[in-house]
Amino acid sequence: MKNTFVILFLIGLLCACSNEKLSHKEAIAIYYKAFDSGDYNKITAVVHDSITMVSGDFVTTFNKDSFYEFYKWDSIFKPTYELLEIEEKNKEIIAIISQNNIRNEFLKNNPLKLNVKVTLTSDKIAKLEELDYIDVNWNIWAQRRDSLVGWIKINHPELDGFVNDISKKGAMNYLQAIKMYENRE
């Protein structure tokens, strides 16, 4: 009887601990730390069934499968993420993040710092809206991107379209395009 009580007590304790609800700030911190460490399982633990990403005029809604494809695209650029600050006011959460990666380095804006409005549904991240960028030189970004795209179109047309291909293959083509461009005569 004693053993049964101890076992039931331990099961109850474990269940209670596993049902602890994360704060919004904790969920966001886990999301960016998991992206930084490449732990997709931890990412999905804090992401809603669908997640919408807003970047300027581009609005993309992902389900779990398509979000995994985005994750694979992002991981090809060997990113590091740092959550610099989280502020929660009146149920609105703004996170300041810093992202370093190979693509940003080529575009001469590394690290890329931005303010992101995070919306949660049922305590899970459902929307990430890029509000503004901090100290980004869009003229250099556009010049570098356009030079790369134009050069690839002429010299390696088999890679044309890489800049808009948000798949693992698209990211691999992007890296290949950067390498070829940087090694050109």
C-alpha positions, -999 to 999 in steps of 0.1 A, spaced: 0 0 0 28 24 9 45 17 -25 13 24 -43 9 57 -26 45 67 -33 41 58 -70 8 77 -73 24 107 -56 54 107 -80 31 103 -110 9 132 -98 40 153 -92 54 146 -126 21 154 -143 17 186 -124 53 197 -133 47 189 -170 15 210 -171 32 242 -159 22 270 -182 50 291 -197 48 328 -196 47 346 -229 82 359 -224 94 324 -216 78 310 -248 94 336 -269 128 331 -253 125 293 -259 116 300 -295 147 321 -303 170 299 -282 158 268 -300 163 285 -334 198 295 -323 207 260 -312 189 242 -341 164 224 -319 133 222 -340 114 201 -314 117 229 -289 105 254 -315 74 234 -323 66 231 -286 60 268 -284 45 274 -318 8 273 -325 -6 248 -351 -1 276 -377 22 305 -376 20 337 -396 52 357 -405 49 393 -417 78 410 -433 69 442 -449 43 435 -476 50 397 -474 26 377 -453 32 340 -451 11 315 -430 28 282 -423 14 249 -409 37 226 -390 50 210 -423 56 242 -442 71 258 -412 96 230 -410 105 237 -446 112 274 -437 133 262 -407 154 241 -430 158 271 -454 169 293 -425 193 267 -411 213 265 -443 226 300 -437 240 289 -403 222 315 -383 227 326 -347 199 344 -329 201 365 -298 170 378 -280 181 412 -268 150 424 -251 113 415 -246 87 440 -235 51 432 -228 26 461 -225 -12 458 -227 -10 422 -241 13 434 -269 48 418 -269 77 433 -287 110 414 -289 143 429 -301 163 402 -318 197 400 -335 204 375 -362 238 367 -377 241 345 -408 260 340 -440 233 357 -461 233 388 -439 271 389 -440 271 389 -478 244 416 -478 267 437 -455 241 439 -427 253 415 -401 241 413 -375 205 421 -386 187 436 -356 149 441 -356 118 447 -335 93 419 -338 57 420 -326 48 386 -313 12 374 -310 3 343 -290 -28 322 -293 -35 297 -265 -1 306 -251 17 296 -283 34 318 -308 9 324 -337 23 355 -354 57 372 -358 55 406 -374 87 424 -382 80 460 -372 113 478 -380 150 471 -384 177 488 -364 206 503 -383 201 484 -415 215 500 -446 189 490 -472 208 507 -500 238 484 -495 215 454 -490 196 461 -523 228 468 -542 245 436 -531 213 415 -537 207 430 -571 243 426 -582 242 390 -571 209 382 -588 220 400 -620 253 383 -622 238 348 -616 211 354 -642 238 361 -668 265 336 -657 246 308 -640 210 309 -652 205 274 -637 204 291 -603 181 319 -613 152 324 -588 172 313 -558 165 346 -540 127 339 -538 129 301 -532 123 296 -495 131 259 -495 162 240 -484 173 237 -521 167 274 -526 189 282 -497 216 259 -510 214 276 -543 216 310 -526 248 299 -508 262 285 -541 254 318 -559 272 338 -532 303 315 -534 304 318 -572 299 355 -571 326 360 -545 350 338 -565 343 355 -599 373 369 -618 
